[in-house]
Amino acid sequence: MIKDIYRQGRTVFSFEVFPPKKEEEIYDIYKTLDALKTLGPDFISVTYGAGGSNSKKTAAIAAYIRNLCDIEPIAHITAVAMDEKFLTGFMEELNSKGVSNVLALRGDRPKDMTDEAYANRTFLHAEDIIRVIRKQSESCIAAACYPEIHPESESRESDLRYLKQKVDTGVDFLITQMFFDNSRFYEFRELADKAGIRVPISAGIMPIIKSSQLGTSVSLSGTSVPKELSHLVAKYADSPEDMQKAGIEFAVNQINDLIANGVDGIHIYTMNRAATAQAIMENIDR
């Protein structure tokens, strides 16, 4: 299980991929995984659609990672549109495929979910499904955290209080939302430790290789953007090739600084781009 990898006392490296929307593109993700395998990650995570539409793809891709790539997979599970029967069935499917790691998330509200269905959903928070999974399974459970505070939190203090509560429910390690300013992560890590949150924390890194990515990433995550990165995007907005090189260099520098400061793990949001992951992994201080 992934929790055992963190106990080895070294930086843990991992990637995230997502299932393709179109059925005919499913083989493309397998090619991507074959390429990512050569980079030697400790584990690879597979995302899951909020409405459950991708659950079969998530399980199949996680099984491919486990059984054909011989790498630990971790399957995302989003609580927002699930009931306990569906959750139990999905966990049984994962276990039957040899997948013993899950990332428990609340998830965003599906666009087609009515106000009534949302108000009466079975699970309100990630903590609710963690509690069910922990009772029914011995799987390794990860959860998300926000170095710059969850967008819906009232304050840093309340955010940490809820995170501690979630971790105490049965979380083995945490993966952060993307961030671009390492000082924010170091501050969060220190405060989390003071709050009694003592599980490993992997830093989520999103390489910005297209100028359009930055606005989307910020709007989705609420993360702050350091001047260095905003200047890069402005400078190379009309030069895609230079933007890609600069974005990879920024991610490499960010990761090397994190490694030098004793980060538990690095989790790269690959956006299914194996070449980007390769360029980063070839230049970091592993």
BELSUL-V726887 format. One line per field, one symbol per residue. psi: psi as a letter, one per 40 degrees, with the letter a starting at -180 (. if undefined). A space follows every 50 residues. Layout:
# BELSUL-V726887
psi=???
This chain:
# BELSUL-V726887
psi=idddddeefihhhiihiiiidhdeeddddddddddddeefidihihihid eededdddddddddddddefihihhihhddfiidddddddddddddeehe hihhidiihidehidddddfidhdiddddddddddeieihhiiiihdfhh deididdddddddddddedfhdiihiiiiehdddddddddddddeehfii hhhhhhhgehdddddddddddeiihidddddddddedegddddddddddd ddddddddddffidihhhgeffgddddddddeeig.
